[in-house]
Amino acid sequence: MSSVNGIRKSGKKAKGRAELQRYRQGKRLTRQESIAAHCYDCTGGYVDGIEPCQNADCALHPYHPYQDRKKGRL
């Protein structure tokens, strides 16, 4: 099974899913789309549910699509 088909079959519909599919098809992404795709991939397709990022060591942590915006960015 190709990685794109794997995303379509088992990935939760969330921010970053379509962007990750497009990236794996060799298409270009914007900066924000790349961040969303990375977060989707990093969380395993949000299989445990859509929640704010818990990995504070990640350089993209402040830009996670489902991050609590009240805390602000670095």
C-alpha positions in Angstrom: 0.0 0.0 0.0 1.4 3.4 -0.9 1.8 6.0 1.8 -0.8 8.2 0.1 -3.3 5.3 0.1 -2.4 4.6 3.8 -3.3 8.1 4.7 -6.6 7.9 2.9 -7.5 4.6 4.5 -6.4 5.1 8.1 -5.7 8.8 8.7 -8.2 10.9 10.5 -9.7 13.9 8.6 -7.9 16.8 10.2 -5.7 19.7 9.3 -2.6 18.5 7.5 -4.1 15.3 6.0 -4.6 16.7 2.5 -1.4 18.6 2.7 0.6 15.4 3.6 -1.1 13.6 0.8 -0.1 16.3 -1.7 3.5 16.4 -0.4 3.8 12.6 -0.8 2.6 13.0 -4.4 5.5 15.3 -5.0 3.6 18.6 -5.0 4.8 21.8 -3.4 3.4 23.2 -0.2 3.3 26.6 1.4 5.1 27.1 4.7 1.8 26.8 6.7 0.7 23.7 4.7 4.2 22.1 5.4 3.7 22.8 9.1 0.2 21.2 9.1 1.5 18.2 7.2 4.4 17.7 9.6 2.2 17.9 12.6 -0.3 15.4 11.1 2.6 13.0 10.3 4.2 13.5 13.7 1.0 12.7 15.6 0.4 9.6 13.5 -2.7 11.1 11.8 -4.2 12.1 15.1 -5.3 8.5 15.8 -5.5 9.4 19.5 -7.7 12.3 18.8 -7.1 15.9 17.9 -5.4 17.7 20.8 -2.8 20.4 21.3 0.9 19.3 20.7 2.6 18.0 23.9 6.1 18.0 22.4 7.5 21.3 23.6 11.0 20.4 22.3 9.7 20.6 18.7 10.7 23.7 16.8 7.2 23.8 15.3 5.4 23.4 18.6 4.1 27.0 18.7 2.6 26.6 15.2 0.8 23.4 15.7 -2.6 23.6 14.0 -4.5 22.7 17.1 -2.3 24.6 19.7 -4.0 26.7 22.3 -3.6 30.2 20.8 -4.2 31.9 24.2 -0.7 31.0 25.3 0.8 32.8 22.4 3.8 32.1 20.2 7.4 32.4 21.2 
